[in-house]
Amino acid sequence: MAMSPMMQEYCKTKEQYKDCILFYRLGDFYEMFFDDALLVTRELEITLTGKDCGLGCKDRNPRNHTGCCCS
């Protein structure tokens, strides 16, 4: 399956920062994908309900959240 340009960029960045959880800004959302999303949902005990293994917080500043709203 072909990846969108955004996901290609995400994967490129993730390759450089393998030991970090990436919060990637998409419009009004900050998103995590794949293993990062799974790790955060497990550690914060929240439910992953997004499609394509993504988790997002709608906020201009994700530091305002102790947990996330799933998208």
C-alpha positions in Angstrom: 0.0 0.0 0.0 1.4 3.4 -1.0 1.8 6.0 1.8 0.7 9.6 1.6 3.4 12.2 1.5 2.6 13.1 5.1 3.0 9.5 6.3 6.3 9.3 4.3 7.5 12.3 6.1 6.4 10.9 9.5 8.2 7.6 8.8 11.4 9.5 7.8 11.3 11.6 11.0 10.5 8.5 13.1 13.5 6.7 11.6 15.7 9.6 13.0 14.1 9.6 16.4 13.4 5.9 17.1 13.6 6.3 20.9 11.0 9.1 21.0 7.3 9.3 20.8 6.4 11.6 17.9 3.5 14.0 18.2 2.9 15.1 14.7 0.8 18.1 14.0 -2.0 17.8 11.4 -4.2 20.8 11.3 -5.8 21.3 14.7 -4.7 17.9 15.9 -1.5 16.4 17.3 -1.3 12.8 16.2 0.7 9.7 17.1 0.8 6.6 14.8 1.7 2.9 14.9 3.8 1.8 17.8 3.8 5.2 19.4 0.0 5.3 19.5 -0.1 1.8 20.9 2.4 2.6 23.6 0.6 5.7 24.7 -2.8 4.0 24.8 -1.3 1.2 26.9 0.6 3.5 29.3 -2.3 6.1 29.7 -4.9 3.3 29.8 -7.0 5.0 27.1 -8.8 3.3 24.2 -7.4 3.5 20.7 -10.4 4.1 18.5 -8.7 5.9 15.5 -8.3 4.3 12.1 -4.9 3.3 10.8 -3.4 3.0 14.2 -3.5 6.7 15.0 -4.3 8.6 18.1 -4.9 12.4 18.2 -5.5 15.3 20.6 -7.4 18.3 19.3 -5.6 21.2 20.9 -3.2 23.9 19.9 -1.0 22.8 22.8 -0.8 19.1 23.5 0.8 19.8 26.9 -2.6 20.8 28.1 -3.6 17.1 28.1 -2.8 14.5 30.7 -4.7 12.1 28.4 -5.8 12.4 24.8 -9.1 12.4 22.9 -9.0 9.5 20.5 -9.7 10.3 16.9 
